[in-house]
Amino acid sequence: MIMKAVILAGGFGTRLSETTHLIPKPMVEIGGKPILWHIMKTYSYHGVDEFIICLGYKGYVIKEWFAHYFLHNSDVTIDLWDSSIKIHDNHSDHWKVTLVDTGLHTMTAGRVKRIKKYVEGETFFLTYGDGVGDINITKTLEQHKKFGRSITVTAYKPQGKFGSLQLDEKGHVKMFTEKPKGDGMWINAGYFVCEPEIFDYLNGDSDNTMLEKGPLENIAKAGKMTSYKHDGFWKPMDTLKDNHDLNSLWDSGEAPWKVW
């Protein structure tokens, strides 16, 4: 699959400020690896090995991590006398990564607009840098091609936060369900397939516009958006508890998003 995946990785991650005061949110680790790496491994499993990462807040951290990627994934001999480095058993991924500074305060629509030249005339994937899931990237693309719309969004129906009780007229519990599906509404899971046409909707002051507001709303109103319904695992990492939950799944060897 020769396509590029664009990853939004420039936000401030304020709800995870316990860690994001030092590093950008996509670099917060799950099992010793940044969540950004986990997202890229999911794409790579489906044959997507070229990435464009939209940087903003503390983007230099992401640049430096990739610049030294082979050091993180290989055995090396460093000769301090002649300053040479010899790599042994390089286990680095076969990825091509373009790191683009899309501005510190730029909103998501502006970040996407600023990488237009890197995907000129191409169909491309787009996702947020803070959520993992066993998303079937291949089937998402198949669905996109089948309906021929400008954009396909992965839709997900989340669980409710609390257990559900069904009571009779006397208040006796007839049914108890622990964390059933939520209110039945599908939500945006943040994995998209996009046609170049979406850039037509990124006009005006896109730097101060959320992609999810005007642009995606207008594409949907124009009848140019379809969805791929994902019924597997998906979880965003919005809070410290989310990070702990994801790490617990990884440490237990039961991380549903680990498809590679």
C-alpha positions in Angstrom: 0.0 0.0 0.0 1.9 3.1 -1.2 0.2 5.9 0.6 1.2 8.4 3.2 -0.2 8.8 6.7 -0.4 12.3 8.1 -0.3 12.5 11.9 -1.4 15.5 13.9 1.1 15.9 16.8 1.3 19.6 17.5 -1.2 20.2 20.3 -0.4 21.2 23.9 -2.0 18.2 25.6 -3.2 20.3 28.5 -5.4 17.6 30.0 -2.2 15.4 30.4 -0.2 18.2 31.8 1.5 15.9 34.4 3.7 14.8 31.6 3.2 17.2 28.7 5.0 20.0 30.5 8.1 18.2 29.5 7.3 16.4 26.3 4.5 16.7 23.6 1.6 14.4 24.1 2.4 12.0 21.2 5.7 11.2 23.0 4.0 10.1 26.2 5.0 6.4 26.5 3.1 3.2 26.5 5.3 0.2 27.4 8.4 2.3 26.9 7.5 3.6 23.5 5.7 6.9 22.5 2.1 6.5 21.7 3.1 8.0 18.3 5.2 4.9 17.7 2.2 2.6 18.5 0.0 4.5 15.9 2.7 4.2 13.3 3.2 0.5 13.9 -0.6 0.0 13.3 -0.3 1.8 9.9 2.9 -0.1 9.1 1.2 -3.4 9.7 -1.1 -2.5 6.9 1.7 -1.5 4.6 1.8 2.2 5.2 5.5 3.1 5.8 5.6 6.8 4.9 4.6 9.4 7.4 4.1 13.2 7.6 4.0 14.4 11.2 2.6 17.8 12.0 4.7 19.3 14.7 3.9 22.2 17.1 4.3 22.2 20.8 7.8 20.9 21.7 8.2 19.6 18.2 12.0 19.4 18.7 11.5 16.5 21.0 9.9 14.4 18.2 12.6 15.5 15.8 15.4 14.5 18.1 13.7 11.1 18.9 13.5 10.2 15.2 17.0 11.6 14.5 18.4 9.1 17.0 15.9 6.3 16.2 18.6 3.8 15.3 20.2 4.4 18.7 16.9 3.4 20.4 16.5 0.3 18.3 20.0 -1.1 17.6 23.1 -2.4 19.3 25.9 0.2 18.7 29.6 0.5 19.2 30.7 4.1 19.9 34.5 4.7 19.5 35.2 7.8 21.7 38.6 8.1 20.2 37.6 8.8 16.6 33.9 9.7 17.2 32.7 6.8 15.0 29.5 4.9 15.5 29.0 1.3 14.3 25.5 -0.1 14.2 24.9 -3.8 14.9 21.7 -5.6 14.3 19.7 -2.6 13.2 16.0 -3.3 14.2 14.7 0.1 13.1 11.5 0.2 11.1 11.6 0.8 7.3 9.8 4.1 7.7 10.2 7.4 5.8 9.2 10.2 8.2 8.8 13.9 7.2 8.6 16.2 10.2 6.9 19.5 9.5 6.8 22.5 11.8 3.1 23.6 11.5 3.2 26.3 14.1 2.9 26.5 17.9 -0.7 27.8 18.1 -2.0 26.5 14.8 -5.4 24.7 14.9 -5.9 21.4 13.3 -7.3 22.7 10.0 -4.2 24.9 9.6 -1.8 22.1 10.4 -3.4 19.9 7.6 -3.3 22.8 5.2 0.4 23.4 5.8 1.4 19.8 4.7 -0.5 20.1 1.4 2.7 20.2 -0.7 3.8 16.8 0.8 0.6 15.0 -0.4 -0.1 17.1 -3.5 -2.7 15.3 -5.6 -2.6 12.1 -3.5 -5.1 10.2 -1.4 -3.8 10.1 2.1 -4.5 8.9 5.6 -4.9 11.3 8.5 -5.1 10.7 12.2 -4.5 12.2 15.6 -1.4 11.4 17.5 -3.0 10.4 20.8 -5.3 7.4 20.3 -4.7 3.7 19.6 -7.0 1.0 18.3 -7.0 -2.2 16.3 -8.2 -0.1 13.4 -8.3 -2.1 10.1 -6.6 0.4 7.9 -6.9 -1.8 4.9 -10.7 -2.2 5.2 -11.0 1.5 5.9 -9.3 2.3 2.6 -11.5 -0.3 0.8 -14.6 1.4 2.2 -13.3 4.8 1.1 -12.7 3.6 -2.5 -16.1 1.8 -2.6 -18.1 5.0 -2.0 -15.8 7.5 -3.6 -16.3 10.4 -1.2 -13.9 13.1 -0.3 -13.2 11.8 3.2 -13.9 8.6 5.2 -14.0 8.8 8.9 -13.6 5.9 11.3 -16.7 5.8 13.5 -16.8 4.2 16.9 -19.6 3.6 19.4 -18.0 3.9 22.9 -19.0 2.3 26.1 -20.8 4.2 28.8 -18.8 5.3 31.8 -21.1 3.7 34.4 -23.0 0.5 34.9 -26.6 0.3 33.9 -29.6 -0.8 35.9 -33.1 -1.8 34.7 -35.6 -1.4 37.5 -39.2 -2.6 37.8 -42.0 -0.4 39.2 -41.0 -1.3 42.8 -37.4 -0.4 42.3 -36.2 -4.0 42.2 -33.3 -4.6 39.8 -34.4 -6.6 36.7 -31.1 -6.3 34.8 -27.6 -5.2 35.7 -25.1 -4.4 32.9 -21.5 -3.2 33.6 -20.6 -0.4 31.3 -22.9 -1.0 28.4 -22.6 0.9 25.1 -23.1 4.6 25.6 -26.0 6.6 24.2 -25.9 4.8 20.9 -24.2 7.7 19.1 -21.2 7.1 16.8 -18.2 9.3 17.5 -15.2 10.3 15.5 -12.3 7.9 16.3 -9.8 10.1 14.4 -8.7 7.8 11.6 -9.5 9.3 8.2 -8.9 8.6 4.5 -8.8 11.9 2.6 -8.9 12.9 -1.0 -7.0 16.1 -2.1 -10.4 17.8 -2.5 -10.5 18.4 1.3 -7.9 21.2 0.8 -10.7 23.1 -1.0 -12.4 23.3 2.4 -9.4 24.7 4.2 -9.8 28.3 3.1 -9.8 31.5 5.0 -8.2 31.7 8.4 -7.5 28.0 8.7 -4.7 28.5 11.3 -7.4 29.5 13.7 -9.9 26.9 12.7 -10.5 23.4 14.1 -10.7 20.8 11.3 -13.6 19.2 13.1 -15.6 22.4 13.0 -16.1 24.3 9.7 -14.2 22.1 7.3 -15.5 18.6 8.3 -19.0 20.0 9.0 -19.1 21.5 5.5 -17.8 18.3 3.8 -20.5 16.3 5.6 -23.2 18.8 4.6 -22.1 18.6 1.0 -22.7 14.8 1.1 -19.0 14.1 0.6 -18.2 12.2 3.7 -18.7 8.5 4.6 -17.7 6.3 7.5 -16.0 3.0 8.3 -17.7 1.5 11.4 -15.1 0.2 13.8 -16.4 -2.3 16.4 -13.1 -3.3 17.9 -10.9 -1.6 20.4 -10.2 2.2 20.4 -9.0 4.4 23.2 -7.8 8.0 23.3 -5.1 9.1 25.7 -6.6 12.2 27.2 -5.7 11.9 30.9 -3.1 10.4 33.2 -5.7 7.6 34.0 -6.0 6.8 30.3 -2.2 6.5 30.1 -2.2 4.2 33.1 -5.0 2.1 31.6 -3.1 1.7 28.3 0.1 0.8 30.1 -1.6 -1.8 32.2 -3.0 -3.4 29.0 0.4 -3.4 27.4 2.2 -4.8 30.5 -0.4 -7.6 30.8 0.3 -8.7 27.3 -3.3 -8.0 26.3 -3.0 -4.8 24.4 -5.8 -5.1 21.8 -4.2 -2.5 19.4 -1.0 -4.5 19.1 -1.8 -6.1 15.7 1.8 -6.2 14.5 
